[in-house]
Amino acid sequence: MRVFDCVILENEDQLDLLEARFLEFENLPEVTHVICEAEADHQGNPKELHFLDDFRSEEWRGRWNHVAVKTDELPSDCDARSRKNALRDRLAWGFNGKPADIVMHGNIDEIPAMWMVSRLVKGESELPVTLNMKHCVSRAGIVLPEQWTGTAAHQRQHIGSFSGLRRRRKEFPLVINAGTRLSLMGKLVYDMTWRKDVDDSWPRYIREGLCPEEWWPDPEEPAPQFLQHN
């Protein structure tokens, strides 16, 4: 069974998150990453394409399909959410599998756990499913109290549109502790967070210290007041 990991790349800052995804599924050759980006942002302003020029992991060449969307291929007379949904649906252009193959779609900062993706590859999971994830914000080991309802997975022949898959994710059965959302990494957003040890459930990019230095707590920073949770 092939699994297509489908995400939108919005800006250059998200290349680190993309690298985290590639590293997490490095040992699953059945996974193909589909990366879609546009020549305009969600407000319609022109922007550069970053994946082909700036992606730093040439060793993964052949493991991805890239979809570049021109400005005139997106609607111009709608709001930012509608433009983003239109871009989500262009992910279909990067799918080159069979109808029974699995599409996994979420935001680029939602990193599914390798064990869960391995279950999808082996056909050991009922479909559709949505992956509930610990929600990490700002720094490694700092999480919000509630899990994030994140990436959805289903066979391509059943999903319809990619934007529809995203919209319906809360209707599907949930798999708890099936990944990590890495929100606003490197930025200080500490309200209502818990401190949680980085263990084997975190993405390799975090636990092996391959992430940018600013993702880790600064020892010279005044310690915020956390609710403690272990």
MIDOSE-1310 file (N, C-alpha, C; in nm, 2 decimals, decimal comma, always signed):
residues 230
mrvf	+0,08/-0,12/+0,00/+0,00/+0,00/+0,00/+0,09/+0,13/+0,00; +0,06/+0,22/-0,09/+0,13/+0,35/-0,09/+0,05/+0,45/-0,01; +0,13/+0,54/+0,05/+0,07/+0,65/+0,13/+0,12/+0,78/+0,07; +0,03/+0,87/+0,04/+0,07/+1,00/-0,01/+0,05/+1,11/+0,09
dcvi	+0,16/+1,16/+0,14/+0,16/+1,26/+0,25/+0,15/+1,40/+0,18; +0,03/+1,46/+0,19/+0,00/+1,58/+0,10/-0,01/+1,70/+0,19; +0,08/+1,80/+0,16/+0,08/+1,93/+0,24/+0,10/+2,05/+0,14; +0,06/+2,16/+0,20/+0,08/+2,29/+0,13/+0,21/+2,36/+0,19
lene	+0,30/+2,41/+0,11/+0,41/+2,48/+0,16/+0,38/+2,63/+0,13; +0,37/+2,71/+0,24/+0,32/+2,85/+0,23/+0,44/+2,95/+0,22; +0,55/+2,92/+0,29/+0,66/+3,01/+0,29/+0,79/+2,94/+0,33; +0,90/+3,02/+0,32/+1,03/+2,96/+0,34/+1,05/+2,91/+0,48
dqld	+0,99/+2,97/+0,58/+1,00/+2,93/+0,72/+0,95/+2,79/+0,74; +0,87/+2,74/+0,65/+0,81/+2,60/+0,67/+0,90/+2,49/+0,62; +1,01/+2,53/+0,56/+1,10/+2,42/+0,51/+1,16/+2,33/+0,62; +1,17/+2,39/+0,74/+1,22/+2,31/+0,85/+1,11/+2,20/+0,89
llea	+0,98/+2,24/+0,88/+0,87/+2,15/+0,91/+0,87/+2,04/+0,80; +0,90/+2,08/+0,68/+0,90/+1,98/+0,57/+1,01/+1,88/+0,59; +1,13/+1,93/+0,63/+1,24/+1,84/+0,66/+1,20/+1,75/+0,78; +1,13/+1,79/+0,88/+1,09/+1,71/+0,99/+1,00/+1,59/+0,93
rfle	+0,91/+1,62/+0,84/+0,82/+1,52/+0,78/+0,91/+1,42/+0,71; +1,00/+1,46/+0,62/+1,08/+1,37/+0,54/+1,16/+1,28/+0,63; +1,22/+1,33/+0,74/+1,30/+1,25/+0,83/+1,21/+1,15/+0,90; +1,09/+1,19/+0,94/+1,01/+1,10/+1,02/+0,97/+0,97/+0,94
fenl	+0,95/+0,99/+0,81/+0,91/+0,87/+0,73/+1,03/+0,82/+0,64; +1,15/+0,85/+0,68/+1,26/+0,82/+0,60/+1,27/+0,67/+0,57; +1,23/+0,59/+0,67/+1,25/+0,44/+0,65/+1,12/+0,37/+0,60; +1,03/+0,45/+0,54/+0,91/+0,40/+0,48/+0,91/+0,44/+0,34
pevt	+0,97/+0,36/+0,25/+0,98/+0,39/+0,11/+0,84/+0,40/+0,04; +0,74/+0,34/+0,10/+0,61/+0,35/+0,04/+0,54/+0,48/+0,05; +0,60/+0,57/+0,13/+0,55/+0,71/+0,14/+0,60/+0,80/+0,04; +0,51/+0,87/-0,03/+0,55/+0,97/-0,13/+0,49/+1,11/-0,07
hvic	+0,58/+1,21/-0,06/+0,54/+1,34/-0,02/+0,49/+1,42/-0,14; +0,37/+1,48/-0,12/+0,32/+1,57/-0,23/+0,32/+1,71/-0,17; +0,40/+1,80/-0,23/+0,41/+1,93/-0,18/+0,36/+2,03/-0,28; +0,26/+2,11/-0,24/+0,20/+2,21/-0,33/+0,23/+2,35/-0,28
eaea	+0,27/+2,43/-0,37/+0,29/+2,57/-0,34/+0,25/+2,66/-0,46; +0,21/+2,78/-0,43/+0,16/+2,88/-0,53/+0,25/+3,00/-0,54; +0,24/+3,06/-0,66/+0,31/+3,19/-0,68/+0,25/+3,31/-0,62; +0,14/+3,29/-0,54/+0,07/+3,39/-0,47/+0,03/+3,34/-0,33
dhqg	+0,03/+3,43/-0,23/-0,01/+3,39/-0,10/-0,16/+3,38/-0,09; -0,21/+3,36/+0,03/-0,36/+3,34/+0,04/-0,43/+3,47/+0,03; -0,36/+3,58/+0,03/-0,42/+3,71/+0,01/-0,41/+3,76/-0,14; -0,34/+3,68/-0,22/-0,33/+3,71/-0,36/-0,20/+3,78/-0,39
npke	-0,11/+3,80/-0,29/+0,01/+3,88/-0,32/+0,12/+3,78/-0,38; +0,19/+3,83/-0,48/+0,30/+3,75/-0,54/+0,40/+3,70/-0,44; +0,45/+3,58/-0,45/+0,55/+3,53/-0,37/+0,64/+3,43/-0,45; +0,75/+3,40/-0,39/+0,84/+3,30/-0,46/+0,80/+3,16/-0,43
lhfl	+0,84/+3,07/-0,51/+0,84/+2,92/-0,49/+0,97/+2,88/-0,42; +0,96/+2,81/-0,31/+1,08/+2,78/-0,23/+1,13/+2,63/-0,24; +1,04/+2,54/-0,27/+1,08/+2,40/-0,25/+1,19/+2,36/-0,34; +1,18/+2,38/-0,47/+1,29/+2,33/-0,56/+1,42/+2,40/-0,54
ddfr	+1,42/+2,53/-0,51/+1,54/+2,60/-0,50/+1,60/+2,59/-0,36; +1,52/+2,58/-0,26/+1,57/+2,59/-0,12/+1,57/+2,46/-0,04; +1,50/+2,36/-0,08/+1,49/+2,24/+0,00/+1,62/+2,18/+0,02; +1,66/+2,15/+0,14/+1,80/+2,12/+0,17/+1,83/+1,97/+0,18
seew	+1,73/+1,88/+0,14/+1,75/+1,74/+0,16/+1,75/+1,67/+0,02; +1,85/+1,68/-0,05/+1,86/+1,62/-0,18/+1,86/+1,47/-0,18; +1,90/+1,41/-0,06/+1,90/+1,27/-0,05/+1,76/+1,21/-0,06; +1,66/+1,29/-0,05/+1,52/+1,24/-0,06/+1,46/+1,26/-0,20
rgrw	+1,54/+1,30/-0,29/+1,49/+1,32/-0,43/+1,44/+1,19/-0,48; +1,32/+1,19/-0,54/+1,25/+1,07/-0,58/+1,15/+1,03/-0,49; +1,14/+1,09/-0,37/+1,04/+1,05/-0,27/+0,93/+1,15/-0,27; +0,93/+1,25/-0,36/+0,83/+1,35/-0,36/+0,78/+1,39/-0,49
nhva	+0,66/+1,45/-0,50/+0,60/+1,51/-0,61/+0,57/+1,65/-0,58; +0,61/+1,74/-0,67/+0,60/+1,89/-0,64/+0,49/+1,94/-0,73; +0,40/+2,02/-0,68/+0,30/+2,09/-0,76/+0,32/+2,24/-0,74; +0,35/+2,30/-0,86/+0,37/+2,45/-0,86/+0,24/+2,51/-0,92
vktd	+0,17/+2,60/-0,85/+0,05/+2,66/-0,90/+0,07/+2,80/-0,94; +0,03/+2,84/-1,06/+0,05/+2,98/-1,11/-0,06/+3,06/-1,05; -0,04/+3,19/-1,04/-0,13/+3,28/-0,98/-0,27/+3,28/-1,05; -0,27/+3,27/-1,18/-0,40/+3,27/-1,25/-0,47/+3,13/-1,25
elps	-0,41/+3,04/-1,18/-0,48/+2,91/-1,16/-0,55/+2,90/-1,03; -0,55/+3,01/-0,96/-0,63/+3,02/-0,83/-0,73/+3,13/-0,84; -0,84/+3,12/-0,77/-0,95/+3,22/-0,78/-0,89/+3,35/-0,72; -0,94/+3,46/-0,78/-0,89/+3,60/-0,74/-0,99/+3,68/-0,66
dcda	-1,12/+3,63/-0,67/-1,23/+3,71/-0,62/-1,29/+3,64/-0,49; -1,20/+3,60/-0,40/-1,25/+3,53/-0,28/-1,16/+3,56/-0,16; -1,20/+3,52/-0,04/-1,12/+3,54/+0,08/-1,01/+3,45/+0,09; -0,92/+3,47/+0,19/-0,80/+3,39/+0,21/-0,83/+3,24/+0,23
rsrk	-0,93/+3,21/+0,31/-0,97/+3,08/+0,34/-1,00/+3,00/+0,21; -1,08/+3,07/+0,13/-1,12/+3,01/+0,00/-1,01/+2,98/-0,09; -0,91/+3,08/-0,09/-0,79/+3,06/-0,17/-0,71/+2,94/-0,12; -0,70/+2,93/+0,01/-0,62/+2,82/+0,06/-0,69/+2,69/+0,03
nalr	-0,82/+2,68/+0,04/-0,89/+2,56/+0,00/-0,87/+2,52/-0,14; -0,87/+2,62/-0,23/-0,85/+2,60/-0,37/-0,71/+2,54/-0,39; -0,61/+2,59/-0,31/-0,48/+2,54/-0,32/-0,47/+2,39/-0,27; -0,54/+2,37/-0,16/-0,55/+2,23/-0,11/-0,60/+2,13/-0,22
drla	-0,70/+2,17/-0,30/-0,75/+2,08/-0,40/-0,65/+2,06/-0,52; -0,55/+2,15/-0,53/-0,45/+2,13/-0,63/-0,35/+2,02/-0,59; -0,36/+1,98/-0,47/-0,28/+1,86/-0,43/-0,31/+1,74/-0,51; -0,43/+1,73/-0,56/-0,47/+1,62/-0,64/-0,38/+1,60/-0,77
wgfn	-0,32/+1,71/-0,81/-0,23/+1,71/-0,93/-0,11/+1,63/-0,90; -0,07/+1,62/-0,77/+0,05/+1,55/-0,74/+0,03/+1,40/-0,70; -0,09/+1,35/-0,71/-0,12/+1,21/-0,67/-0,10/+1,13/-0,80; -0,02/+1,03/-0,79/+0,00/+0,94/-0,91/-0,01/+0,79/-0,87
gkpa	-0,09/+0,77/-0,77/-0,11/+0,63/-0,72/-0,23/+0,57/-0,78; -0,28/+0,46/-0,71/-0,40/+0,39/-0,75/-0,52/+0,44/-0,66; -0,64/+0,41/-0,70/-0,75/+0,46/-0,63/-0,76/+0,40/-0,48; -0,70/+0,28/-0,46/-0,70/+0,22/-0,33/-0,59/+0,27/-0,24
divm	-0,49/+0,35/-0,30/-0,38/+0,40/-0,22/-0,43/+0,51/-0,12; -0,36/+0,54/-0,02/-0,40/+0,62/+0,09/-0,35/+0,77/+0,07; -0,44/+0,86/+0,09/-0,40/+1,00/+0,10/-0,40/+1,04/+0,25; -0,30/+1,11/+0,29/-0,29/+1,16/+0,42/-0,27/+1,31/+0,41
hgni	-0,36/+1,39/+0,46/-0,36/+1,53/+0,44/-0,38/+1,61/+0,57; -0,30/+1,71/+0,59/-0,31/+1,80/+0,71/-0,22/+1,92/+0,68; -0,22/+2,00/+0,78/-0,13/+2,12/+0,77/+0,02/+2,07/+0,78; +0,11/+2,15/+0,73/+0,25/+2,11/+0,72/+0,31/+2,10/+0,86
deip	+0,26/+2,16/+0,96/+0,31/+2,15/+1,10/+0,26/+2,04/+1,18; +0,17/+1,96/+1,12/+0,12/+1,84/+1,18/+0,20/+1,72/+1,14; +0,28/+1,66/+1,23/+0,38/+1,56/+1,19/+0,32/+1,42/+1,24; +0,26/+1,34/+1,15/+0,21/+1,21/+1,20/+0,32/+1,13/+1,25
amwm	+0,29/+1,04/+1,35/+0,38/+0,95/+1,41/+0,42/+0,84/+1,31; +0,55/+0,80/+1,31/+0,59/+0,70/+1,22/+0,52/+0,57/+1,24; +0,49/+0,53/+1,36/+0,42/+0,41/+1,39/+0,28/+0,40/+1,32; +0,22/+0,52/+1,32/+0,09/+0,53/+1,26/+0,09/+0,52/+1,11
vsrl	+0,19/+0,59/+1,05/+0,20/+0,58/+0,91/+0,24/+0,44/+0,86; +0,32/+0,37/+0,95/+0,36/+0,23/+0,92/+0,23/+0,14/+0,92; +0,14/+0,17/+1,01/+0,01/+0,09/+1,01/-0,07/+0,12/+0,88; -0,07/+0,24/+0,84/-0,14/+0,27/+0,71/-0,08/+0,20/+0,60
vkge	+0,06/+0,20/+0,59/+0,13/+0,13/+0,48/+0,09/-0,02/+0,48; +0,08/-0,08/+0,60/+0,06/-0,22/+0,61/-0,09/-0,26/+0,60; -0,18/-0,16/+0,59/-0,32/-0,18/+0,58/-0,38/-0,23/+0,71; -0,32/-0,19/+0,82/-0,36/-0,23/+0,95/-0,45/-0,13/+1,02
selp	-0,49/-0,03/+0,96/-0,58/+0,07/+1,02/-0,71/+0,08/+0,94; -0,82/+0,08/+1,01/-0,95/+0,11/+0,95/-0,95/+0,25/+0,89; -1,02/+0,27/+0,78/-1,02/+0,41/+0,72/-1,17/+0,45/+0,70; -1,20/+0,58/+0,71/-1,10/+0,69/+0,74/-1,07/+0,70/+0,88
vtln	-0,96/+0,77/+0,91/-0,92/+0,80/+1,04/-0,86/+0,95/+1,05; -0,87/+1,01/+1,17/-0,80/+1,13/+1,19/-0,71/+1,12/+1,31; -0,59/+1,18/+1,29/-0,48/+1,16/+1,39/-0,49/+1,27/+1,50; -0,52/+1,24/+1,62/-0,51/+1,33/+1,73/-0,36/+1,34/+1,77
mkhc	-0,32/+1,47/+1,79/-0,17/+1,49/+1,82/-0,15/+1,58/+1,94; -0,04/+1,56/+2,01/+0,00/+1,66/+2,11/+0,03/+1,79/+2,04; +0,00/+1,90/+2,10/+0,01/+2,03/+2,04/+0,12/+2,11/+2,10; +0,24/+2,10/+2,04/+0,36/+2,17/+2,09/+0,36/+2,31/+2,03
vsra	+0,39/+2,41/+2,12/+0,40/+2,55/+2,07/+0,53/+2,61/+2,12; +0,59/+2,69/+2,03/+0,70/+2,77/+2,07/+0,83/+2,70/+2,08; +0,84/+2,60/+2,17/+0,96/+2,54/+2,20/+0,94/+2,39/+2,22; +1,04/+2,31/+2,20/+1,03/+2,17/+2,23/+1,00/+2,14/+2,37
givl	+0,90/+2,05/+2,39/+0,87/+2,01/+2,53/+0,76/+2,10/+2,59; +0,70/+2,19/+2,52/+0,60/+2,28/+2,57/+0,47/+2,25/+2,49; +0,37/+2,21/+2,56/+0,25/+2,16/+2,49/+0,12/+2,23/+2,55; +0,02/+2,24/+2,47/-0,11/+2,28/+2,51/-0,18/+2,16/+2,58
peqw	-0,28/+2,19/+2,67/-0,34/+2,08/+2,75/-0,42/+1,98/+2,66; -0,49/+2,04/+2,56/-0,57/+1,95/+2,47/-0,50/+1,91/+2,35; -0,53/+1,78/+2,31/-0,47/+1,73/+2,18/-0,53/+1,81/+2,06; -0,46/+1,81/+1,95/-0,50/+1,88/+1,83/-0,56/+1,77/+1,74
tgta	-0,68/+1,80/+1,69/-0,74/+1,71/+1,59/-0,68/+1,75/+1,45; -0,59/+1,66/+1,40/-0,51/+1,70/+1,29/-0,53/+1,63/+1,16; -0,43/+1,56/+1,11/-0,43/+1,50/+0,98/-0,53/+1,39/+0,96; -0,59/+1,39/+0,85/-0,69/+1,28/+0,82/-0,63/+1,19/+0,71
ahqr	-0,67/+1,07/+0,71/-0,63/+0,97/+0,61/-0,74/+0,89/+0,56; -0,74/+0,86/+0,43/-0,85/+0,78/+0,36/-0,80/+0,74/+0,23; -0,86/+0,64/+0,17/-0,82/+0,60/+0,04/-0,86/+0,70/-0,07; -0,78/+0,72/-0,17/-0,80/+0,83/-0,27/-0,94/+0,82/-0,33
qhig	-0,99/+0,70/-0,35/-1,11/+0,68/-0,42/-1,23/+0,73/-0,34; -1,21/+0,75/-0,21/-1,33/+0,79/-0,13/-1,32/+0,93/-0,08; -1,22/+1,01/-0,11/-1,20/+1,14/-0,04/-1,27/+1,25/-0,11; -1,30/+1,24/-0,24/-1,35/+1,36/-0,31/-1,24/+1,47/-0,31
sfsg	-1,27/+1,59/-0,27/-1,18/+1,69/-0,27/-1,09/+1,69/-0,15; -0,97/+1,75/-0,16/-0,88/+1,76/-0,05/-0,93/+1,85/+0,06; -0,99/+1,96/+0,01/-1,04/+2,06/+0,11/-1,16/+2,00/+0,18; -1,23/+1,91/+0,12/-1,34/+1,84/+0,18/-1,29/+1,74/+0,29
lrrr	-1,18/+1,67/+0,26/-1,12/+1,58/+0,35/-1,08/+1,66/+0,48; -1,02/+1,77/+0,46/-0,97/+1,86/+0,57/-1,09/+1,90/+0,65; -1,20/+1,95/+0,59/-1,32/+2,00/+0,65/-1,39/+1,89/+0,73; -1,38/+1,76/+0,69/-1,46/+1,66/+0,75/-1,37/+1,58/+0,85
rkef	-1,25/+1,62/+0,88/-1,16/+1,54/+0,97/-1,22/+1,51/+1,11; -1,30/+1,60/+1,16/-1,35/+1,58/+1,30/-1,47/+1,48/+1,30; -1,51/+1,44/+1,18/-1,62/+1,34/+1,17/-1,57/+1,20/+1,18; -1,44/+1,18/+1,16/-1,38/+1,05/+1,14/-1,34/+0,99/+1,28
plvi	-1,33/+0,86/+1,29/-1,27/+0,80/+1,42/-1,13/+0,86/+1,44; -1,10/+0,88/+1,57/-0,98/+0,94/+1,61/-0,88/+0,84/+1,66; -0,75/+0,86/+1,62/-0,64/+0,78/+1,68/-0,56/+0,87/+1,77; -0,56/+0,84/+1,90/-0,50/+0,93/+2,00/-0,35/+0,91/+2,00
nagt	-0,28/+1,02/+2,03/-0,14/+1,03/+2,04/-0,07/+0,98/+1,92; -0,12/+1,02/+1,80/-0,07/+0,97/+1,67/+0,01/+1,07/+1,60; +0,07/+1,16/+1,67/+0,16/+1,26/+1,61/+0,18/+1,38/+1,69; +0,25/+1,48/+1,63/+0,28/+1,61/+1,70/+0,25/+1,73/+1,61
rlsl	+0,18/+1,83/+1,66/+0,17/+1,95/+1,59/+0,28/+2,05/+1,64; +0,35/+2,11/+1,55/+0,46/+2,20/+1,59/+0,42/+2,34/+1,55; +0,36/+2,41/+1,64/+0,30/+2,54/+1,61/+0,40/+2,65/+1,65; +0,42/+2,75/+1,56/+0,49/+2,88/+1,59/+0,62/+2,85/+1,66
mgkl	+0,69/+2,75/+1,60/+0,82/+2,71/+1,66/+0,92/+2,82/+1,65; +0,99/+2,85/+1,76/+1,09/+2,96/+1,77/+1,03/+3,09/+1,81; +0,89/+3,10/+1,83/+0,83/+3,22/+1,87/+0,77/+3,20/+2,01; +0,77/+3,30/+2,10/+0,73/+3,29/+2,24/+0,58/+3,30/+2,25
vydm	+0,52/+3,18/+2,27/+0,38/+3,18/+2,30/+0,36/+3,07/+2,41; +0,35/+3,12/+2,53/+0,35/+3,03/+2,64/+0,22/+3,01/+2,72; +0,12/+3,09/+2,69/+0,00/+3,09/+2,77/-0,07/+2,95/+2,77; -0,11/+2,91/+2,89/-0,18/+2,79/+2,91/-0,11/+2,66/+2,86
twrk	+0,02/+2,65/+2,88/+0,09/+2,54/+2,83/+0,14/+2,45/+2,95; +0,17/+2,33/+2,91/+0,23/+2,23/+3,01/+0,37/+2,20/+2,96; +0,46/+2,17/+3,06/+0,59/+2,12/+3,03/+0,58/+1,97/+3,02; +0,63/+1,91/+2,91/+0,63/+1,77/+2,89/+0,77/+1,72/+2,84
dvdd	+0,82/+1,62/+2,90/+0,95/+1,57/+2,85/+0,95/+1,52/+2,71; +1,06/+1,55/+2,64/+1,07/+1,50/+2,50/+1,11/+1,36/+2,51; +1,03/+1,27/+2,46/+1,06/+1,13/+2,46/+1,04/+1,06/+2,32; +1,03/+0,93/+2,32/+1,02/+0,86/+2,19/+0,90/+0,89/+2,11
swpr	+0,80/+0,96/+2,17/+0,68/+0,99/+2,09/+0,69/+1,12/+2,01; +0,80/+1,19/+2,03/+0,82/+1,31/+1,96/+0,88/+1,28/+1,82; +0,87/+1,37/+1,72/+0,93/+1,35/+1,59/+1,08/+1,34/+1,61; +1,15/+1,26/+1,52/+1,29/+1,25/+1,52/+1,36/+1,38/+1,51
yire	+1,31/+1,47/+1,44/+1,37/+1,60/+1,41/+1,39/+1,67/+1,55; +1,30/+1,65/+1,64/+1,31/+1,71/+1,77/+1,40/+1,63/+1,86; +1,37/+1,50/+1,88/+1,44/+1,42/+1,98/+1,58/+1,39/+1,95; +1,62/+1,40/+1,82/+1,76/+1,39/+1,78/+1,83/+1,52/+1,77
glcp	+1,77/+1,63/+1,81/+1,83/+1,76/+1,81/+1,87/+1,81/+1,67; +1,79/+1,78/+1,57/+1,83/+1,82/+1,43/+1,75/+1,95/+1,40; +1,66/+1,99/+1,48/+1,58/+2,11/+1,45/+1,66/+2,24/+1,48; +1,61/+2,35/+1,43/+1,68/+2,48/+1,46/+1,70/+2,51/+1,61
eeww	+1,81/+2,57/+1,64/+1,84/+2,60/+1,78/+1,73/+2,68/+1,85; +1,66/+2,77/+1,78/+1,56/+2,85/+1,85/+1,44/+2,77/+1,88; +1,43/+2,64/+1,84/+1,31/+2,56/+1,88/+1,33/+2,51/+2,02; +1,45/+2,51/+2,07/+1,48/+2,46/+2,21/+1,47/+2,58/+2,31
pdpe	+1,42/+2,55/+2,43/+1,42/+2,66/+2,53/+1,56/+2,72/+2,55; +1,56/+2,86/+2,56/+1,68/+2,93/+2,59/+1,70/+2,93/+2,74; +1,82/+2,87/+2,79/+1,84/+2,86/+2,93/+1,85/+3,00/+3,00; +1,87/+3,11/+2,92/+1,88/+3,24/+2,98/+1,75/+3,31/+2,99
epap	+1,65/+3,25/+2,92/+1,51/+3,31/+2,93/+1,45/+3,29/+3,06; +1,38/+3,40/+3,12/+1,31/+3,38/+3,24/+1,21/+3,26/+3,22; +1,20/+3,17/+3,32/+1,11/+3,06/+3,30/+0,97/+3,10/+3,31; +0,89/+3,07/+3,22/+0,74/+3,10/+3,23/+0,68/+3,01/+3,33
qflq	+0,56/+3,06/+3,38/+0,48/+2,98/+3,47/+0,40/+2,87/+3,40; +0,45/+2,75/+3,41/+0,38/+2,64/+3,35/+0,29/+2,56/+3,44; +0,18/+2,51/+3,39/+0,12/+2,40/+3,46/+0,20/+2,27/+3,44; +0,23/+2,20/+3,54/+0,32/+2,09/+3,53/+0,24/+1,96/+3,49
hn	+0,29/+1,89/+3,40/+0,22/+1,76/+3,35/+0,33/+1,66/+3,31; +0,32/+1,54/+3,36/+0,42/+1,44/+3,32/+0,35/+1,32/+3,26
